[in-house]
C-alpha cells in the first residue's frame, strides 16, 4: 500500500509506503487527508487509519532547477506511444537531428517513432524527407513527472494530482 505525500501547499511531493506515512503522522509532521476505508492498521495498543493521502504540516522547498532525466521510456510516455511522424503506435525513439550530425540526447531532439518511420528516416532530418513533426518535442512538465511512481495511481490521489497539473 502506497501513500501520496502533499507539501503544505497541496503540491504532490512524493509517494511513500503507508508505514512511512504513519510515522510522519504519529510524529505530527503530517496530517491524514484521505484514509483507506475498512483497512485499519492494528498496533499493540491502538488502531490507526491507513493513510492514502497525507499533508505535511511544514512547507518543504523543492529546487526548481531539477530536470527530468531523458530516458527511452520517458520519451515514449511523453509522446503517448504515438509516432511523431505518422501517428501510429510507436515502439522506438528517433533523433530529430541525427546523432551523426550533432544531435543531442535531449527532450527537444528525441521523439517516439514507429519502426517503419524510424527505418525510413535513417540518418536524415525530417526536412530532407519532407516530413513534418506532429508536435514539437519539449521537456515534460507536471506532477506526474516530478513525483516518481505516479504512473500507477490510486483513486484517492486523482483530485490532488489534478490540482498540480
C-alpha positions, 0 to 999 in steps of 0.5 A: 500500500502506497501513500501520496505525500502533499507539501503544505501547499497541496503540491504532490511531493512524493509517494511513500509506503503507508508505514512511512506515512504513519510515522510522519503522522504519529510524529505530527509532521503530517496530517491524514487527508484521505484514509483507506476505508475498512483497512485499519492498521492494528498496533499493540495498543491502538488502531490507526487509519491507513493513510492514502493521502497525507499533508505535511504540516511544514512547507518543504522547498523543492529546487526548481532547477531539477530536470527530468532525466531523458530516458527511452521510456520517458520519451515514449510516455511523453509522446503517448506511444504515438509516432511523431511522424505518422501517428501510429503506435510507436515502439522506438525513439528517433533523433530529430537531428541525427546523432551523426550530425550533432544531435543531442540526447535531449527532450527537444531532439528525441521523439517516439517513432514507429519502426517503419518511420524510424527505418525510413528516416535513417540518418536524415532530418525530417526536412530532407524527407519532407516530413513534418513533426506532429508536435514539437518535442519539449521537456515534460512538465507536471506532477506526474513527472516530478513525483516518481511512481505516479504512473500507477495511481490510486483513486484517492490521489486523482483530485490532488494530482489534478490540482498540480497539473 
